[in-house]
């Protein structure tokens, strides 16, 4: 007669073993995917602070990284110059995490669409410095007297002039945190002649830091 397996046999078909495997998979998903994404989103969107001014409550502008409006004003030379100075600050704040971002960016430039694992790896590497990068961006916006919404519009125009695909890992992180699969399809929108003309003097520098745009910064 075939001996009966005990409850601790470790067989995947047994209830105990199956639950153990599910627990391990759940832990793996948490530490490998969910936790890095949550840390990234928390760093990208720091807690809002409120201040009372003459009875009115104000909150910081948290629209950086959002989708630019369809009726955005055309780029100006001043816009591009301000963007370049802010981008320098953000690049410096990212530090060593920019290296991994560049590797993925090189593949995107070669026409490859990043997969979910690559996205999560980038978010994990940027997790420790994304808060510093966002703080540097906010400081730059204040210094240059540029709104976060306008910055996003200028970034979109600069990306078009550089031929940068419309991939935003920040939006991908938000989707993953909400339990959704991110949209990683990359499309390149044609730039206007004026956009190319304005970006041309800074093209070499902006191409070197274009990978920062993948983080919605």
C-alpha positions as CSV (number, residue, x, y, z in Angstrom):
1,X,0.0,0.0,0.0
2,X,1.3,3.5,-0.9
3,X,2.2,5.4,2.3
4,X,0.2,8.6,2.9
5,X,2.2,11.8,3.0
6,X,2.0,13.7,6.2
7,X,1.0,17.4,6.4
8,X,4.6,18.5,6.5
9,X,5.7,16.7,3.3
10,X,6.4,19.9,1.4
11,X,4.6,18.6,-1.7
12,X,3.2,21.4,-3.8
13,X,-0.1,19.5,-4.0
14,X,-0.5,19.6,-0.2
15,X,-2.2,22.4,1.5
16,X,0.7,23.3,3.7
17,X,3.3,23.3,0.9
18,X,1.0,25.3,-1.4
19,X,0.5,28.0,1.2
20,X,4.2,28.2,1.8
21,X,4.9,28.7,-1.8
22,X,2.2,31.4,-2.0
23,X,3.7,33.1,1.0
24,X,7.1,33.1,-0.5
25,X,5.8,34.5,-3.8
26,X,4.0,37.2,-1.9
27,X,7.1,38.1,0.0
28,X,9.1,38.1,-3.2
29,X,6.6,40.4,-4.9
30,X,6.6,42.7,-1.9
31,X,10.4,43.2,-1.6
32,X,11.2,43.0,-5.3
33,X,8.3,45.0,-6.8
34,X,5.9,46.6,-4.4
35,X,8.2,48.1,-1.8
36,X,10.7,49.7,-4.3
37,X,7.7,51.2,-6.2
38,X,6.2,52.6,-3.0
39,X,9.5,54.1,-1.9
40,X,9.9,55.7,-5.4
41,X,6.4,57.2,-5.4
42,X,6.9,58.5,-1.8
43,X,10.1,60.2,-2.8
44,X,8.6,61.6,-6.0
45,X,5.6,63.0,-4.1
46,X,6.7,64.2,-0.7
47,X,4.0,65.0,1.9
48,X,2.3,68.2,1.2
49,X,2.6,71.0,3.7
50,X,-0.1,73.6,4.3
51,X,0.3,77.1,5.4
52,X,-2.3,79.6,6.4
53,X,-2.2,83.0,4.7
54,X,-5.0,85.4,5.5
55,X,-7.3,82.5,6.2
56,X,-6.5,80.7,3.0
57,X,-4.9,77.3,2.8
58,X,-2.2,76.8,0.2
59,X,-0.4,73.6,-0.8
60,X,2.8,73.2,-2.9
61,X,2.4,72.6,-6.7
62,X,2.7,68.8,-7.1
63,X,2.1,68.7,-10.9
64,X,5.7,68.1,-12.0
65,X,5.7,64.9,-14.1
66,X,2.1,65.1,-15.1
67,X,0.9,65.0,-18.6
68,X,1.2,68.5,-20.3
69,X,-1.9,70.2,-21.4
70,X,-3.0,69.9,-25.0
71,X,-3.2,73.7,-25.4
72,X,0.3,74.4,-24.0
73,X,1.9,77.7,-25.0
74,X,4.7,77.5,-27.6
75,X,8.3,77.2,-26.3
76,X,10.4,80.3,-25.8
77,X,14.1,80.8,-25.6
78,X,13.7,81.7,-21.9
79,X,11.7,78.5,-21.3
80,X,14.5,76.3,-22.7
81,X,17.2,78.2,-20.8
82,X,15.4,77.8,-17.5
83,X,14.8,74.1,-18.3
84,X,18.4,73.5,-19.0
85,X,19.5,75.0,-15.6
86,X,16.9,73.0,-13.7
87,X,17.8,69.8,-15.5
88,X,21.4,70.3,-14.4
89,X,20.3,70.5,-10.8
90,X,18.2,67.4,-11.1
91,X,20.9,65.4,-12.8
92,X,23.4,66.3,-10.1
93,X,20.9,65.3,-7.3
94,X,20.4,61.8,-8.9
95,X,24.0,60.9,-8.3
96,X,25.0,57.3,-9.0
97,X,21.5,56.2,-9.7
98,X,21.7,58.0,-13.0
99,X,24.0,55.3,-14.3
100,X,21.4,52.5,-14.3
101,X,18.9,54.9,-15.8
102,X,21.3,55.6,-18.7
103,X,21.6,51.9,-19.4
104,X,17.8,51.6,-19.9
105,X,17.8,54.8,-21.8
106,X,20.4,53.4,-24.3
107,X,18.1,50.4,-25.0
108,X,15.1,52.8,-25.5
109,X,17.2,54.8,-28.0
110,X,18.0,51.5,-29.8
111,X,14.3,51.0,-30.3
112,X,13.7,48.5,-27.4
113,X,10.7,48.8,-25.2
114,X,11.6,48.3,-21.5
115,X,10.0,45.5,-19.6
116,X,8.4,45.5,-16.2
117,X,11.6,44.1,-14.5
118,X,13.7,46.8,-16.0
119,X,11.3,49.5,-14.9
120,X,11.3,48.2,-11.3
121,X,15.1,47.9,-11.3
122,X,15.3,51.6,-12.3
123,X,12.8,52.6,-9.7
124,X,14.8,50.7,-7.0
125,X,18.1,52.3,-8.0
126,X,16.5,55.8,-8.0
127,X,14.5,55.2,-4.8
128,X,17.3,56.5,-2.5
129,X,17.9,59.7,-4.6
130,X,14.6,60.5,-6.2
131,X,13.5,62.6,-3.2
132,X,16.7,64.7,-3.5
133,X,16.2,65.0,-7.2
134,X,12.6,66.2,-6.7
135,X,13.7,68.7,-4.0
136,X,16.4,70.0,-6.4
137,X,13.7,70.4,-9.1
138,X,11.4,72.3,-6.8
139,X,14.2,74.6,-5.7
140,X,15.1,75.1,-9.4
141,X,11.5,75.9,-10.3
142,X,11.3,78.5,-7.5
143,X,14.6,80.1,-8.5
144,X,13.7,80.3,-12.1
145,X,10.1,81.4,-11.3
146,X,8.6,78.6,-13.4
147,X,5.5,76.6,-12.5
148,X,5.7,72.8,-12.4
149,X,3.0,72.6,-15.0
150,X,4.9,74.9,-17.4
151,X,8.1,72.8,-16.7
152,X,6.2,69.7,-17.8
153,X,5.1,71.4,-21.0
154,X,8.7,72.6,-21.8
155,X,10.0,69.1,-21.0
156,X,7.6,67.7,-23.5
157,X,8.7,70.2,-26.2
158,X,12.4,69.5,-25.5
159,X,11.8,65.7,-25.7
160,X,10.1,66.2,-29.0
161,X,13.1,68.2,-30.3
162,X,15.5,65.4,-29.1
163,X,13.3,62.6,-30.5
164,X,12.8,61.2,-27.0
165,X,10.0,58.5,-26.8
166,X,7.0,59.2,-24.6
167,X,7.9,56.9,-21.7
168,X,7.4,58.0,-18.1
169,X,8.5,55.6,-15.4
170,X,6.9,57.9,-12.8
171,X,3.5,57.2,-14.3
172,X,4.4,53.5,-14.6
173,X,5.2,53.4,-10.9
174,X,1.8,55.0,-10.1
175,X,0.1,52.3,-12.2
176,X,2.0,49.5,-10.5
177,X,1.2,50.9,-7.1
178,X,-2.5,50.9,-8.1
179,X,-2.3,47.2,-9.1
180,X,-2.3,48.0,-12.8
181,X,0.0,47.0,-15.6
182,X,1.9,50.1,-16.8
183,X,1.8,51.3,-20.4
184,X,5.4,51.0,-21.7
185,X,4.7,51.6,-25.3
186,X,7.1,54.2,-26.7
187,X,6.1,56.7,-29.4
188,X,8.1,59.6,-30.7
189,X,6.1,62.8,-31.5
190,X,7.5,65.0,-34.2
191,X,8.8,68.4,-33.1
192,X,8.1,71.7,-34.8
193,X,10.9,73.6,-36.5
194,X,10.8,76.2,-33.8
195,X,11.3,73.6,-31.0
196,X,14.3,72.2,-32.8
197,X,15.8,75.6,-33.3
198,X,15.4,76.6,-29.6
199,X,16.9,73.3,-28.4
200,X,19.7,73.2,-30.8
201,X,22.2,75.3,-28.8
202,X,21.8,72.9,-25.8
203,X,21.2,69.7,-27.8
204,X,24.5,67.9,-26.8
205,X,24.0,68.6,-23.1
206,X,20.3,67.7,-23.1
207,X,21.0,64.4,-24.9
208,X,23.4,63.5,-22.2
209,X,20.8,64.1,-19.5
210,X,17.7,63.0,-21.5
211,X,17.5,59.8,-19.4
212,X,16.3,62.0,-16.5
213,X,13.0,62.5,-18.4
214,X,12.2,58.8,-18.0
215,X,11.6,59.5,-14.3
216,X,9.2,62.3,-15.1
217,X,11.7,65.0,-14.0
